[in-house]
Amino acid sequence: MRNLWRRRLRVARSLGLTLLAAMLLLGPGCWGSEKTGPPVPAAGNNTKDRRPAPPMDGADSSRVNTPSNGATNAGGNASPAGGAGSVDHPSGGQTDPAVSVARFRHHAEQIDSPELAARDEAIEAINRLAKENRRQLLTWLAHDDPVVRRGAAFGLLKGLDPSEDSEVDAFLTALRDEDAQVRRVALQAVNQLDDAVVANRLAALTPALTSGGATATAKAAIARRLARLGPAAEAAIPPLKEAAATSPDRNVRAASIAALHRILADPREAVTVFAELLASEPDAGLKRVLVDRIAGRGEAGAAAVPQMTEALKTPDAEVQMAAVIALARLGAAARPALEEIDRLAGGDAASERVQAAATEAAEIIRGE
């Protein structure tokens, strides 16, 4: 009995191996299992059975966007290429505005990323857009989102063309942007412009000097940029005077005074401006600067003797010394200041050095 079962087992094994080999040679089509699907139709002209699969969410397939010459809006209606609501994409096609802005905003955020790869990728993407579609960046420079504006300013700065009025004017407007980074890039742009271009844009540049939308740093930088123009920035004198007289920030006043010194060519006009500022300037250091500016205009400084006489009353040795020297240079024209100078020479000076200088000045003014 045992031998019989052993022979049957050997036969079964042999048949099983033979059947398995046949199945492997003939392929899955011969198996006849339930997992075998229907035959795949060959590609041809008959498209009846090649219907699009229904949307995974069960939505109407007629609402699915398909590539075409126009974009599909939220209502499922196609808009013509380049029509309202479409945004040019760097690749030359059209894309949904919200998607485009979102993608650009992501790149703008990565400009300052600590990750070098992310930063390089963002800069490359923005620079590519700056080459292919600067008009779009100009639009985004006025976007409501400050991050978008930063990215637009960054992109436009590279390759800035001074002959493009729209770009120059956009950066001049950005000087008053509420975002500090946008203003910083705008200042870089203005500093890149040739003097002739800046001189032709004074009407757009100077309002930032007294605008509430510009920071003190921006105002001081603008004043320094105007100073580089010299007399060519004559139209900027009124706003510079206002900034020098009314700004609560010392740096703005200092930069404005320096710009006025470079721009004012007429000695008499310069003395008039500096005398007015001297009378109202609260800072001792800037008072001394103003006295020096008046003294540097020669005989025209005689018109400022009353203001320099008042400066002698300032309890600051440097201011007193500057005023004493300036009045001594005027000689007899400074006689109205003798009473105050004598007071300092009599021992009421802020320092012994000032006292000695006042004594000598009194002799010069009297012609002794």
C-alpha positions as CSV (number, residue, x, y, z in Angstrom):
1,M,0.0,0.0,0.0
2,R,2.8,2.4,0.9
3,N,4.5,1.8,-2.5
4,L,1.3,2.5,-4.3
5,W,0.9,5.9,-2.7
6,R,4.5,6.8,-3.4
7,R,4.1,6.0,-7.1
8,R,0.9,8.2,-7.2
9,L,2.7,11.1,-5.5
10,R,5.6,10.9,-8.0
11,V,3.1,11.0,-10.9
12,A,1.2,13.9,-9.5
13,R,4.4,15.9,-9.1
14,S,5.5,15.2,-12.6
15,L,2.1,16.2,-14.1
16,G,2.1,19.4,-12.0
17,L,5.5,20.5,-13.2
18,T,4.6,19.8,-16.8
19,L,1.4,21.8,-16.6
20,L,3.2,24.8,-14.9
21,A,5.9,24.8,-17.6
22,A,3.2,24.8,-20.4
23,M,1.4,27.8,-18.7
24,L,4.6,29.8,-18.5
25,L,5.5,29.1,-22.2
26,L,2.0,30.0,-23.5
27,G,1.5,33.2,-21.5
28,P,-1.3,34.6,-19.3
29,G,-3.8,34.4,-22.1
30,C,-4.2,30.7,-21.7
31,W,-4.9,30.7,-18.0
32,G,-8.6,31.4,-18.2
33,S,-8.7,32.9,-14.7
34,E,-11.3,35.5,-13.5
35,K,-8.6,38.1,-13.4
36,T,-8.2,38.2,-17.1
37,G,-9.8,41.3,-18.5
38,P,-11.3,42.0,-21.9
39,P,-8.9,42.3,-24.8
40,V,-7.6,45.8,-25.4
41,P,-8.8,47.2,-28.7
42,A,-6.2,48.1,-31.3
43,A,-5.7,51.7,-32.0
44,G,-7.7,52.7,-35.1
45,N,-10.3,55.1,-36.4
46,N,-13.0,53.7,-34.1
47,T,-13.2,55.9,-31.0
48,K,-16.5,54.7,-29.6
49,D,-14.9,52.8,-26.8
50,R,-12.3,55.5,-26.0
51,R,-14.4,57.7,-23.8
52,P,-12.8,60.0,-21.2
53,A,-12.9,58.7,-17.7
54,P,-15.4,60.5,-15.5
55,P,-14.0,63.0,-12.9
56,M,-12.9,61.4,-9.7
57,D,-15.1,63.7,-7.7
58,G,-18.2,62.8,-9.7
59,A,-18.4,66.3,-11.2
60,D,-19.8,66.9,-14.7
61,S,-17.0,66.1,-17.2
62,S,-18.1,68.9,-19.4
63,R,-16.7,71.3,-16.8
64,V,-13.1,69.9,-17.0
65,N,-10.6,72.5,-18.4
66,T,-8.9,71.4,-21.6
67,P,-6.0,73.0,-23.4
68,S,-7.2,75.4,-26.0
69,N,-6.4,78.9,-27.3
70,G,-8.2,80.4,-24.4
71,A,-8.4,79.9,-20.6
72,T,-11.4,78.5,-18.9
73,N,-12.8,80.7,-16.2
74,A,-14.5,79.8,-13.0
75,G,-17.9,79.5,-14.7
76,G,-16.6,77.1,-17.3
77,N,-16.7,79.6,-20.1
78,A,-13.6,80.0,-22.3
79,S,-12.0,83.4,-22.4
80,P,-10.0,84.3,-25.5
81,A,-6.2,84.3,-25.3
82,G,-4.9,87.5,-23.9
83,G,-8.4,88.6,-22.8
84,A,-9.4,90.1,-19.5
85,G,-8.3,88.1,-16.5
86,S,-5.5,86.3,-18.3
87,V,-1.9,86.8,-17.4
88,D,1.1,86.3,-19.7
89,H,3.3,83.4,-18.5
90,P,7.0,83.3,-19.1
91,S,6.6,80.3,-21.3
92,G,4.5,82.4,-23.7
93,G,1.1,80.9,-22.8
94,Q,-1.7,82.1,-20.6
95,T,-2.3,81.1,-17.0
96,D,-4.9,81.8,-14.4
97,P,-4.0,85.1,-12.6
98,A,-4.4,83.8,-9.1
99,V,-2.2,80.8,-9.9
100,S,0.4,83.0,-11.5
101,V,0.5,85.5,-8.6
102,A,0.6,82.6,-6.1
103,R,3.6,81.0,-7.9
104,F,5.4,84.4,-8.2
105,R,4.7,85.1,-4.5
106,H,6.3,81.9,-3.6
107,H,9.4,82.8,-5.5
108,A,9.4,86.3,-3.9
109,E,9.3,84.7,-0.4
110,Q,12.3,82.6,-1.2
111,I,14.6,85.5,-2.2
112,D,15.8,85.8,1.4
113,S,15.6,82.0,2.1
114,P,18.5,80.6,4.2
115,E,18.4,77.6,1.8
116,L,20.9,78.4,-1.0
117,A,19.2,76.1,-3.5
118,A,15.7,77.6,-2.9
119,R,17.1,81.1,-3.0
120,D,18.9,80.5,-6.3
121,E,15.9,78.9,-7.8
122,A,13.7,81.9,-6.9
123,I,16.2,84.4,-8.2
124,E,16.5,82.5,-11.5
125,A,12.7,82.4,-11.9
126,I,12.2,86.1,-11.2
127,N,15.1,87.1,-13.4
128,R,13.7,85.0,-16.2
129,L,10.3,86.7,-15.9
130,A,12.1,90.1,-15.8
131,K,13.6,89.3,-19.2
132,E,10.4,87.9,-20.8
133,N,7.6,90.0,-19.3
134,R,8.6,93.2,-17.5
135,R,5.2,94.6,-18.1
136,Q,3.7,92.0,-15.7
137,L,6.3,93.0,-13.1
138,L,5.3,96.6,-13.4
139,T,1.7,95.6,-12.7
140,W,2.8,93.6,-9.7
141,L,4.9,96.5,-8.3
142,A,1.5,98.0,-7.5
143,H,0.0,94.8,-6.1
144,D,-1.8,94.8,-2.7
145,D,0.5,92.1,-1.3
146,P,3.9,93.6,-0.2
147,V,5.6,90.2,-0.8
148,V,4.5,90.4,-4.5
149,R,5.7,94.0,-4.7
150,R,9.1,93.0,-3.2
151,G,9.6,90.3,-5.9
152,A,8.5,92.7,-8.6
153,A,10.9,95.4,-7.5
154,F,13.7,92.9,-7.2
155,G,13.1,91.6,-10.8
156,L,12.7,95.1,-12.3
157,L,15.9,96.3,-10.7
158,K,17.9,93.9,-12.8
159,G,18.1,95.3,-16.3
160,L,16.5,98.6,-15.4
161,D,16.4,100.7,-18.6
162,P,16.6,104.5,-17.8
163,S,14.9,105.2,-21.1
164,E,11.8,103.3,-20.1
165,D,9.7,106.0,-18.5
166,S,7.2,103.5,-17.1
167,E,9.9,101.7,-15.1
168,V,11.6,104.9,-13.8
169,D,8.3,106.4,-12.7
170,A,7.2,103.1,-11.1
171,F,10.4,103.1,-8.9
172,L,10.0,106.8,-8.1
173,T,6.5,106.0,-6.8
174,A,7.8,103.0,-4.9
175,L,10.0,105.3,-2.9
176,R,6.9,106.0,-0.8
177,D,5.9,102.4,-0.5
178,E,4.8,101.2,2.9
179,D,7.1,98.2,2.8
180,A,10.7,98.9,3.8
181,Q,12.3,96.4,1.4
182,V,10.4,97.8,-1.6
183,R,11.6,101.3,-0.7
184,R,15.2,100.0,-0.3
185,V,15.1,98.5,-3.8
186,A,13.6,101.7,-5.2
187,L,16.4,103.7,-3.7
188,Q,18.9,101.4,-5.4
189,A,17.1,101.9,-8.7
190,V,17.2,105.7,-8.3
191,N,20.9,105.7,-7.5
192,Q,21.5,103.7,-10.6
193,L,19.9,106.4,-12.8
194,D,22.1,108.9,-14.6
195,D,22.0,112.5,-13.3
196,A,20.2,113.7,-16.5
197,V,17.4,111.2,-15.9
198,V,17.0,112.2,-12.3
199,A,17.1,115.9,-13.2
200,N,14.2,115.3,-15.6
201,R,12.2,113.5,-12.9
202,L,12.5,116.1,-10.0
203,A,8.7,116.6,-10.0
204,A,8.2,112.9,-9.3
205,L,11.2,112.5,-6.9
206,T,11.0,115.5,-4.6
207,P,7.5,114.9,-3.1
208,A,8.9,112.0,-1.2
209,L,11.0,114.5,0.8
210,T,8.0,115.7,2.7
211,S,5.6,112.8,2.2
212,G,4.3,110.9,5.1
213,G,4.7,107.7,3.1
214,A,8.5,107.8,3.0
215,T,10.7,106.9,6.0
216,A,13.5,109.2,7.3
217,T,16.1,106.9,5.8
218,A,14.5,107.2,2.3
219,K,14.2,111.0,2.6
220,A,17.8,111.4,3.6
221,A,18.9,109.2,0.7
222,I,16.8,111.2,-1.7
223,A,18.4,114.4,-0.4
224,R,21.9,113.0,-0.9
225,R,20.9,111.9,-4.5
226,L,19.7,115.4,-5.2
227,A,23.0,116.8,-3.9
228,R,24.9,115.0,-6.6
229,L,23.0,117.0,-9.2
230,G,24.3,120.3,-7.9
231,P,22.6,123.4,-9.4
232,A,20.7,121.2,-11.9
233,A,18.4,120.3,-9.0
234,E,17.3,123.9,-8.5
235,A,13.6,122.9,-8.7
236,A,14.2,120.8,-5.6
237,I,15.1,123.8,-3.4
238,P,11.6,124.4,-2.0
239,P,11.0,120.8,-0.8
240,L,14.6,120.6,0.5
241,K,14.0,123.8,2.5
242,E,10.8,122.4,4.0
243,A,12.5,119.1,4.9
244,A,15.5,120.9,6.5
245,A,13.1,123.1,8.5
246,T,10.4,120.7,9.6
247,S,11.7,117.2,9.6
248,P,11.8,115.7,13.1
249,D,14.7,113.5,12.0
250,R,18.2,115.0,12.4
251,N,19.6,113.0,9.5
252,V,17.0,114.2,7.1
253,R,17.7,117.8,8.1
254,A,21.5,117.3,7.8
255,A,21.2,115.7,4.4
256,S,18.8,118.4,3.2
257,I,21.2,121.2,4.4
258,A,24.1,119.5,2.6
259,A,22.0,119.2,-0.6
260,L,21.1,122.9,-0.4
261,H,24.7,123.8,0.0
262,R,25.5,122.0,-3.3
263,I,22.5,123.2,-5.2
264,L,22.3,126.9,-4.2
265,A,24.6,128.8,-6.6
266,D,23.6,132.4,-5.7
267,P,25.4,133.4,-2.5
268,R,22.7,135.9,-1.4
269,E,20.0,133.3,-1.9
270,A,22.1,130.7,-0.1
271,V,22.6,133.0,2.9
272,T,18.9,133.8,3.1
273,V,18.0,130.1,3.2
274,F,20.7,129.2,5.7
275,A,19.9,132.2,8.0
276,E,16.2,131.1,8.1
277,L,17.2,127.6,9.0
278,L,19.8,128.8,11.6
279,A,17.0,130.6,13.4
280,S,14.9,127.5,13.8
281,E,17.4,124.7,14.0
282,P,17.3,123.1,17.5
283,D,20.4,120.9,17.1
284,A,23.7,122.5,18.2
285,G,25.8,120.5,15.7
286,L,23.6,121.6,12.8
287,K,23.6,125.2,14.0
288,R,27.4,125.1,13.7
289,V,27.1,123.7,10.1
290,L,24.7,126.4,9.1
291,V,27.0,129.1,10.5
292,D,29.9,127.6,8.5
293,R,27.7,127.6,5.3
294,I,26.9,131.2,5.8
295,A,30.5,132.2,6.4
296,G,31.5,130.3,3.3
297,R,29.4,132.7,1.1
298,G,31.7,135.7,1.8
299,E,30.4,139.2,2.0
300,A,26.8,138.0,1.4
301,G,26.9,136.6,4.9
302,A,26.4,140.1,6.3
303,A,22.7,139.6,5.7
304,A,22.8,136.9,8.4
305,V,24.4,138.9,11.2
306,P,21.2,139.0,13.3
307,Q,20.9,135.2,13.2
308,M,24.6,134.6,13.9
309,T,24.3,137.0,16.8
310,E,21.5,134.9,18.2
311,A,23.7,131.8,17.7
312,L,26.3,133.4,20.1
313,K,23.7,132.9,22.9
314,T,23.7,129.1,22.3
315,P,25.3,127.5,25.4
316,D,27.5,125.4,23.2
317,A,31.2,126.1,22.7
318,E,31.4,124.9,19.1
319,V,28.5,127.0,18.0
320,Q,29.8,130.1,19.8
321,M,33.2,129.6,18.3
322,A,31.9,129.2,14.7
323,A,29.7,132.3,15.1
324,V,32.6,134.4,16.5
325,I,34.9,133.4,13.7
326,A,32.2,134.1,11.0
327,L,31.4,137.5,12.4
328,A,35.1,138.4,12.6
329,R,35.5,137.7,8.9
330,L,32.8,140.2,8.1
331,G,34.7,143.0,9.9
332,A,32.8,146.2,10.3
333,A,29.6,144.7,8.8
334,A,29.3,142.7,12.1
335,R,29.1,145.7,14.4
336,P,25.5,144.9,15.4
337,A,26.9,141.8,17.1
338,L,29.5,143.6,19.2
339,E,27.4,143.7,22.3
340,E,27.1,139.9,22.4
341,I,30.7,139.4,21.4
342,D,31.8,141.7,24.3
343,R,29.7,139.6,26.7
344,L,31.6,136.5,25.6
345,A,34.9,138.2,25.8
346,G,34.1,139.4,29.3
347,G,34.0,135.9,30.7
348,D,30.5,134.7,29.8
349,A,31.7,132.4,27.1
350,A,31.2,128.6,27.1
351,S,35.0,128.1,27.2
352,E,38.2,130.0,27.6
353,R,39.0,129.3,24.0
354,V,35.8,131.0,22.9
355,Q,36.5,133.9,25.3
356,A,39.9,134.5,23.7
357,A,38.5,134.3,20.2
358,A,35.7,136.8,21.1
359,T,38.3,139.2,22.5
360,E,40.2,139.1,19.2
361,A,37.0,139.3,17.1
362,A,35.9,142.4,18.9
363,E,39.1,144.2,18.1
364,I,38.9,143.2,14.4
365,I,35.3,144.3,14.1
366,R,36.1,147.7,15.7
367,G,39.1,148.0,13.4
368,E,41.5,148.3,16.3
